[in-house]
Amino acid sequence: MTERNWKMLGAAVLIALGVVGRVALRPFVPAGNALIGFDLFAIMGIVALLAGVLLGGIYALAVPLAAMAFSDAILGNGMILVFTWSGFALMGGLGLYARTGRAASAAFGLRLTGIGVAGILAFDLWTNFGWWLLSPMYPHTAAGLAACFAMGLPFMVGHLLTTAALLPAVTLGALYTVENRARLAGALKARLGVPGLS
């Protein structure tokens, strides 16, 4: 396979994982002000970061936006999508930034986790601001904004916990696969007798 074909395949896989993950996890997310509201972030945040780290270029934006568009078509969304979609585009950009010096190593996993934590904080501040701006739930005052941020803290904690737990393992596994794809494809080709995988 050419590099372009590998990237297109990787983009399709990440988009599918984002959509299926968001849709499949939605019934398990507790309603209301729950500690772990990970239906959006743990899946989509990791997909966005991986798109930037593994695929680079336009894929860093196209993959998370496509996954959000397809999953929102199933789950629905309101005007907050302006903030959630741009927040995940930011995460893709952070993945693109982290792409420099990528390696399937513990040091890179820790670095990417740190970048992911910074992205979580930015994402949650941005989307909470959007919720305050668009929703009639909070008065459009400084006190209302402070209340909105305070109510969003449990979600931020959930995002931090799930991402810190999942991001290093998922990223290192994906990096290992990408960096060794020729060898893995050759082994698969030999095992299955399928031509044209490398």
C-alpha positions in Angstrom: 0.0 0.0 0.0 1.2 3.5 -0.7 1.6 6.0 2.2 -1.5 7.9 1.0 -3.6 4.7 1.1 -2.3 3.8 4.6 -3.4 7.3 5.7 -6.8 7.0 4.1 -7.3 3.6 5.7 -6.1 5.0 9.1 -8.5 8.0 8.7 -11.4 5.6 8.0 -10.6 3.4 11.0 -10.3 6.4 13.3 -13.6 8.0 12.1 -15.4 4.6 12.5 -13.9 4.2 16.0 -15.0 7.7 16.9 -18.6 7.2 15.6 -19.0 3.7 17.0 -17.4 4.6 20.3 -19.6 7.7 20.8 -22.8 5.9 19.9 -22.1 2.7 21.8 -21.0 4.5 25.0 -23.9 7.0 25.1 -26.3 4.6 27.0 -23.7 4.0 29.7 -23.0 7.7 30.5 -24.9 8.8 33.6 -27.3 11.6 33.1 -26.9 15.0 34.8 -23.8 16.2 36.6 -22.0 12.9 36.6 -18.4 12.3 37.5 -17.4 10.6 34.2 -19.1 12.1 31.2 -16.7 10.4 28.8 -19.0 9.8 25.8 -17.5 12.8 24.0 -14.0 13.2 25.3 -12.4 9.9 26.0 -13.3 8.6 22.5 -13.2 11.7 20.4 -10.3 13.3 22.2 -8.2 10.3 21.6 -9.3 10.0 18.0 -8.5 13.6 17.4 -5.1 13.4 19.0 -4.3 10.2 17.1 -5.3 11.7 13.8 -2.8 14.5 14.3 0.0 12.2 15.7 -0.4 9.3 13.3 -1.7 10.9 10.1 -0.7 14.6 10.2 -1.7 17.2 7.7 -5.4 17.8 6.9 -6.3 14.5 8.6 -5.7 16.2 12.0 -8.8 18.3 11.4 -10.8 16.2 8.9 -10.9 13.0 11.0 -12.4 14.5 14.3 -14.8 16.7 12.4 -16.0 13.8 10.2 -16.4 11.6 13.2 -18.4 14.3 15.0 -20.5 15.0 12.0 -21.5 11.3 11.5 -22.1 10.6 15.2 -24.1 13.9 15.6 -26.2 12.8 12.7 -27.1 9.7 14.8 -27.2 11.3 18.2 -28.3 14.8 17.5 -26.7 18.1 18.6 -27.5 21.7 19.0 -25.7 24.9 18.5 -23.1 23.8 21.0 -21.6 21.9 18.1 -19.8 25.1 17.1 -17.8 24.7 20.4 -17.5 20.9 20.5 -16.4 20.6 16.9 -13.9 23.4 17.2 -12.7 21.9 20.5 -11.9 18.6 18.8 -10.3 20.4 15.9 -8.0 22.0 18.5 -7.2 18.5 19.9 -6.3 17.4 16.3 -4.0 20.4 16.1 -2.4 19.4 19.4 -1.8 15.9 18.0 -0.2 17.5 14.9 2.0 19.5 17.2 2.9 16.4 19.2 3.8 14.5 15.9 7.3 15.9 16.0 9.6 13.4 17.6 6.9 10.7 17.8 8.1 7.2 18.8 6.6 4.1 20.4 8.2 4.9 23.7 7.1 5.6 27.3 8.6 9.1 27.1 6.5 10.0 24.1 3.4 8.4 25.7 4.0 10.7 28.8 4.6 13.7 26.6 1.4 13.1 24.6 -0.6 12.5 27.8 0.6 15.9 29.1 -0.4 17.5 25.8 -3.8 15.6 26.1 -4.3 17.0 29.6 -3.7 20.5 28.4 -6.1 19.9 25.5 -8.7 18.6 28.0 -8.5 21.7 30.0 -8.7 23.9 27.0 -11.6 21.9 25.5 -13.6 21.9 28.7 -13.1 25.7 29.3 -14.1 26.4 25.7 -17.2 24.2 25.7 -18.3 25.4 29.1 -18.0 28.9 27.9 -20.1 27.9 24.8 -22.7 26.3 27.0 -22.9 29.5 29.2 -23.2 31.6 26.0 -25.8 29.6 24.2 -27.9 28.1 27.0 -30.6 29.9 29.0 -29.6 27.7 32.0 -27.1 30.3 33.4 -27.5 34.1 33.5 -25.2 35.9 31.1 -23.2 37.5 34.0 -19.8 36.8 35.5 -21.5 34.9 38.3 -23.4 32.8 35.8 -20.2 32.0 33.9 -18.5 31.0 37.2 -21.5 28.7 38.1 -21.3 27.1 34.6 -17.6 26.4 35.1 -18.2 25.0 38.6 -20.9 22.7 37.3 -18.6 21.5 34.6 -15.8 20.5 37.0 -17.1 16.9 37.5 -17.0 16.4 33.7 -13.5 17.8 33.6 -12.4 15.4 36.3 -14.0 12.5 34.3 -12.3 13.6 31.1 -8.9 13.8 32.9 -9.3 10.4 34.5 -10.4 8.5 31.4 -8.0 10.2 29.1 -5.0 9.8 31.4 -5.9 6.1 31.8 -6.5 5.4 28.1 -4.4 7.7 26.1 -0.9 6.3 26.7 -1.9 2.6 26.1 -3.9 3.4 23.0 -1.3 5.8 21.6 1.7 3.5 22.1 -0.2 0.5 20.6 -1.2 2.6 17.6 2.3 4.0 17.2 3.9 0.5 17.4 1.5 -0.7 14.7 2.1 2.3 12.4 5.9 2.1 12.8 6.0 -1.7 12.2 3.2 -1.9 9.6 5.4 -3.2 6.8 6.6 -6.0 9.0 3.1 -6.7 10.4 1.6 -6.6 6.9 4.3 -9.0 5.7 3.6 -11.4 8.5 -0.2 -11.2 7.8 0.4 -11.7 4.1 2.5 -14.8 4.8 0.0 -16.2 7.3 -3.1 -15.6 5.2 -1.6 -15.7 1.7 -3.1 -12.4 0.8 -1.1 -10.3 -1.7 -0.6 -6.6 -1.7 -0.8 -5.8 2.1 2.7 -4.3 2.4 
